[in-house]
Amino acid sequence: MHADGYAGFEDLYRCGAIQEVACLAHVRRKFVDVHRAQGSALAEEAIGRIARL
């Protein structure tokens, strides 16, 4: 199931019949914040890799 990190879904994943495919939007946003604040080359690379996915 493609979903965000909502904790209410954890019971669905626990049985093993449904596999979580998490959304990268929240992860990407953190890299964007770091890149804007610090100009981090590592954060910029991560943003590019996420974009290619």
C-alpha positions in Angstrom: 0.0 0.0 0.0 1.4 3.4 -0.9 0.8 5.7 2.1 2.4 8.4 4.2 3.8 7.6 7.7 0.4 7.7 9.4 0.7 5.4 12.5 -2.8 4.1 12.1 -1.7 2.0 9.2 0.8 0.0 11.2 -1.7 -2.7 12.1 -2.2 -3.4 8.4 1.5 -4.0 7.8 2.0 -6.1 10.9 0.3 -9.2 9.5 2.6 -9.2 6.5 -0.2 -9.5 3.9 0.2 -5.8 3.0 3.6 -4.2 2.4 4.2 -0.5 3.0 5.5 1.5 0.1 6.2 4.8 1.8 5.9 8.2 0.2 9.2 10.1 -0.3 7.6 13.6 -0.1 8.3 14.0 3.6 11.9 12.7 3.3 12.5 14.9 0.3 11.2 18.0 2.1 13.8 17.5 4.9 16.6 17.4 2.3 15.2 20.6 0.7 15.2 22.3 4.1 18.8 21.4 4.7 19.9 22.4 1.2 18.2 25.8 1.5 19.6 26.4 5.0 23.1 25.1 4.5 23.7 24.7 0.8 24.6 21.0 1.4 25.9 19.2 -1.6 24.9 15.9 0.0 21.3 17.1 0.4 21.3 18.4 -3.3 22.5 15.0 -4.5 19.7 13.3 -2.4 17.1 15.6 -4.0 18.3 14.7 -7.5 18.2 11.0 -6.8 14.7 11.2 -5.4 13.7 13.1 -8.5 15.1 10.3 -10.8 13.0 7.8 -8.9 
